[in-house]
């Protein structure tokens, strides 16, 4: 969204006895200050309006085992799909702490195929991408209470872009149990869905950006950087 600012300049040219009055000079200085302040305010408003975001509706009170809906709206331009990835809050908190070591921020999961690799045994590893180009690995267990769902967006009659999905047995065979949960809601327009792949996305917890599973050779390609919103909820 572009914001156009038109400035109209006024000039005071009052004269008293052949000299510009000090009062008029004060008015001119005040006007200049007013214009500068207006430019700053309008500029800030323009940036705020241009910011793309995702808004998630309150989930409400949930009981263990029950179905529930996740819905919301987005102002992201040309968005096609919204991704929703749910983790136990403790698991996500540990991921964030690990990702922030060495001021890295970027982390994703990787399944190692070679059981002969003594340094990194076969399984799911949390991989941190350090600023110096190195990678650090930490083996983790995939939590039972985890789910990933991709949902297409829709445009309502007013032009608002919305999304809605029911978290039921089709999404997760065993219902979520009581506990605290963290949910990443992100622009999944470019995501390639790979059935059977667990935790396929990358996250930058410092920039708060998502890097969905993609056909790009580098998941961290700037073209793959997507908007991300955090949500937390509790099942009692």
C-alpha positions in Angstrom: 0.0 0.0 0.0 1.4 3.4 -1.0 0.7 6.6 0.9 0.9 9.9 -1.1 1.5 13.1 0.9 0.7 16.5 -0.7 2.2 19.5 1.1 0.7 22.9 0.5 3.0 25.8 1.5 1.6 29.0 2.8 3.7 32.2 2.9 3.0 35.1 5.2 4.2 38.4 3.7 2.8 41.0 6.1 4.8 44.2 6.4 4.7 46.9 9.0 6.4 50.1 8.2 8.3 48.5 5.4 9.6 45.6 7.6 8.5 42.1 8.0 6.9 41.7 11.4 8.4 39.4 14.1 5.0 38.1 14.7 4.7 37.0 11.0 8.1 35.3 11.2 6.8 33.4 14.2 3.8 32.3 12.3 6.0 31.0 9.4 8.2 29.1 11.8 5.2 27.6 13.5 3.8 26.5 10.1 7.1 24.9 9.2 7.1 22.9 12.4 3.5 21.9 11.9 4.2 20.6 8.4 7.2 18.6 9.6 5.1 17.0 12.5 2.3 16.3 10.0 4.7 14.5 7.6 6.0 12.3 10.4 2.5 11.4 11.7 1.2 10.7 8.2 4.3 8.7 7.3 3.9 6.6 10.4 0.3 6.0 9.7 1.1 4.9 6.1 3.7 2.4 7.3 1.2 1.0 9.9 -1.5 0.6 7.2 0.9 -1.1 4.9 2.0 -3.8 7.4 0.7 -7.2 6.4 -0.5 -9.4 9.3 -2.4 -12.4 10.5 -5.1 -12.1 13.2 -6.4 -15.2 15.0 -9.8 -15.3 16.7 -9.9 -16.2 20.4 -10.0 -19.9 20.8 -11.9 -19.9 24.1 -12.1 -22.5 26.8 -11.3 -26.0 25.7 -11.7 -29.4 27.3 -9.4 -32.4 26.7 -10.5 -34.5 23.7 -13.0 -32.0 22.2 -12.9 -30.7 18.7 -12.2 -27.0 18.3 -11.9 -24.4 15.5 -9.1 -22.1 14.6 -10.2 -19.1 12.5 -9.0 -15.6 11.7 -8.3 -13.0 9.0 -5.2 -11.8 7.1 -4.2 -8.7 5.2 -1.2 -10.5 3.5 -1.3 -9.6 -0.3 -2.0 -12.5 -2.6 -2.1 -15.1 0.2 -3.5 -18.5 -0.8 -3.0 -20.7 2.2 -2.5 -20.4 6.0 -0.5 -22.9 7.9 -1.2 -23.8 11.5 1.4 -25.8 13.4 0.7 -26.7 17.0 3.3 -27.7 19.6 3.2 -28.3 23.4 4.3 -24.9 24.9 7.2 -26.5 26.8 8.5 -28.0 23.6 8.3 -24.7 21.8 9.9 -22.8 24.7 12.9 -25.3 24.6 13.1 -24.7 20.8 13.3 -21.0 21.3 16.0 -21.2 23.9 18.1 -23.5 21.7 17.5 -21.3 18.6 18.7 -18.2 20.4 22.0 -19.6 21.5 24.9 -17.8 19.8 22.3 -15.2 18.6 21.3 -17.6 15.8 17.5 -17.5 15.7 17.1 -20.0 12.8 16.0 -23.6 13.5 14.4 -26.4 11.7 14.0 -30.2 12.0 15.8 -32.8 10.0 15.5 -36.5 9.8 18.8 -38.2 9.4 18.8 -41.3 7.2 22.1 -42.8 8.0 22.2 -44.9 11.2 26.0 -45.2 10.8 26.5 -41.5 11.6 28.0 -41.6 15.0 27.9 -37.9 15.6 24.2 -37.6 14.8 22.2 -40.7 15.3 19.2 -41.5 13.0 16.0 -39.7 14.1 14.7 -36.2 14.3 17.2 -33.5 15.1 16.6 -29.9 15.9 19.1 -28.1 13.7 20.3 -24.6 14.6 21.8 -22.5 11.8 24.5 -20.3 13.4 25.6 -16.9 12.1 29.1 -18.2 11.2 27.6 -20.8 8.8 28.0 -23.8 11.1 25.1 -26.0 12.2 24.4 -27.4 15.7 22.2 -30.5 16.2 20.2 -31.6 19.1 18.1 -34.9 19.0 14.5 -34.5 20.2 11.5 -36.6 20.5 8.5 -35.6 18.5 5.7 -34.8 21.0 2.5 -36.8 20.8 0.4 -33.5 21.1 1.6 -32.0 17.8 -0.3 -31.2 14.6 0.2 -29.4 11.3 -2.6 -28.4 9.0 -2.7 -26.2 5.9 -6.0 -24.4 5.1 -7.0 -22.4 2.0 -8.2 -18.8 2.6 -11.5 -17.5 1.4 -12.7 -14.0 0.7 -16.0 -13.0 2.3 -18.6 -10.6 0.6 -17.0 -7.6 2.2 -13.6 -8.5 0.7 -12.0 -9.6 3.9 -9.7 -12.6 3.6 -10.5 -15.3 6.2 -9.4 -18.8 7.2 -11.1 -21.5 9.3 -10.3 -25.1 10.2 -11.7 -27.6 12.7 -9.1 -29.5 14.6 -10.7 -33.0 14.6 -9.8 -36.6 14.1 -8.9 -35.9 10.4 -6.2 -33.5 11.6 -5.1 -35.5 14.6 -6.2 -39.1 15.2 -5.7 -38.9 19.0 -7.2 -35.7 20.4 -5.1 -33.1 22.2 -4.7 -33.7 25.9 -4.8 -31.1 28.7 -1.9 -28.7 28.8 -0.6 -25.5 27.5 0.1 -25.1 23.7 1.9 -22.8 21.4 0.6 -22.4 17.8 2.4 -20.9 14.8 0.0 -19.4 12.3 1.8 -18.4 9.1 1.5 -17.6 5.3 1.7 -21.1 3.7 1.1 -20.0 0.1 4.4 -21.4 -1.1 4.4 -24.5 1.2 4.9 -27.9 -0.4 2.9 -30.5 1.5 4.8 -33.7 2.0 2.6 -36.4 3.7 4.5 -38.3 6.4 7.1 -35.6 6.9 7.2 -34.3 10.5 7.9 -30.7 11.4 9.0 -29.6 7.9 9.2 -25.9 8.4 12.0 -23.5 9.5 11.6 -20.7 12.0 13.5 -17.6 12.8 12.5 -16.9 16.4 14.5 -13.6 16.6 12.9 -12.1 13.5 9.6 -13.9 14.1 9.4 -15.2 10.6 8.3 -18.6 9.1 10.2 -20.4 6.3 7.8 -23.1 5.1 8.7 -26.4 3.4 9.5 -25.5 -0.2 11.1 -26.7 -3.4 13.8 -24.0 -3.1 17.2 -25.5 -2.6 17.7 -23.2 0.5 14.8 -23.0 2.9 16.2 -19.8 4.3 16.0 -18.0 0.9 14.6 -14.5 1.5 11.9 -15.3 -1.1 10.6 -17.9 1.3 10.4 -15.6 4.4 6.8 -15.4 5.4 4.6 -13.6 8.0 4.1 -15.4 11.3 1.8 -15.0 14.3 2.1 -16.7 17.7 -0.9 -17.9 19.6 -1.1 -19.7 22.9 -4.0 -21.6 24.4 -4.8 -24.1 27.2 -6.7 -27.3 27.2 -8.2 -28.1 30.6 
